[in-house]
Amino acid sequence: MLLGYNTNGLAFHRWQTGLELLAETGFQAVAITVDQHCLNPFAMNFASELAEMRRTLERLGLRSVIETGARFLLDARQKHEPTLISPTSDGRLRRVDFLRGCVDIAKELNSDAVSFWSGVSRMGTLARPESVSPPMADQSTELGDLAWQWLLDGCRRVTDYAEQRGVQLAFEPEPGMLIETNEQYGRLTEQIGSPRFGLTIDIGHVQCVEIGSIADHLRRWATPLRNVHIEDMRRGVHEHLRFGEGEIDFPPVMAALREIGYTGCVNVELSRHSHMAPEVLRESFEFLSRL
């Protein structure tokens, strides 16, 4: 496995400088969050910046994953909107088009995967996937069923495109979103039915919402695992913390990743620590590399 860092934790550095800092520190991978200041696909200079990114990754010897969780890239007024389960068809299509564009970026950069999530419902209380009956024959279908069908449709569209481009996807269960547990991902991927539709496991998210040990979850989901995020966290509180500030026992986590033969990126995700990025970079690398 290769230790890396997410560019969303380098928001106050030019991405070029941020990648230099990662390599100097010893990181061998980077999670590239497509955002206003990094590979913005809506910017006039996007093509030249993408070419520069490819040259920089090659020069520094950094593997990459493309991350799609920019807060206000698609909507300046609503965080993370629109999503695959937004109420309007135009909004959902905009997210699908954005994810397809990220697939193109991953293809150009030879990235390991494109990581993405379902989104938060804006329609009220959602039914969980286990309560969903596949048919949607009448108007009495619950809002949660409708969101589930929207999610399936969006994921299938993105997966079909990823298959055409030969790019791997890695879906991330996210606390508070429609899909927030690994079991819910499992039900989703059964209906998607494609090996391109892999899994991102965020170690902190497992600590936050899952039952059982993190190591057991890594063993259970080893086959579809394509991407790993890592940070500290407390149970029941979705707050990404520096290592040592939460409750996670990390030696068994890293041992489990070795046990399952995981050879992908393990990227630190501390998006709220950009104001102290050089310090957090160093301490994160020192903490993880010892393990």
Secondary structure, DSSP 8 states (H G I E B T S, - for coil): -EEEEEGGG-TTS-HHHHHHHHHHHT--EEEEE-BTTBS-TTSTTHHHHHHHHHHHHHHHT-EEEEE---SSSS-SSSTT-S-TT-SSHHHHHHHHHHHHHHHHHHHHHT-S-EEE-----SSSS---GGG--S---STT--HHHHHHHHHHHHHHHHHHHHHHHT--EEE---TTSS--SHHHHHHHHHHH--TTEEEEEEHHHHHHH-SS-HHHHHHHTTTTEEEEEE-EEETTEEEEE-TTSSS--HHHHHHHHHHTT--SEEEE--TT-GGGHHHHHHHHHHHHHT-
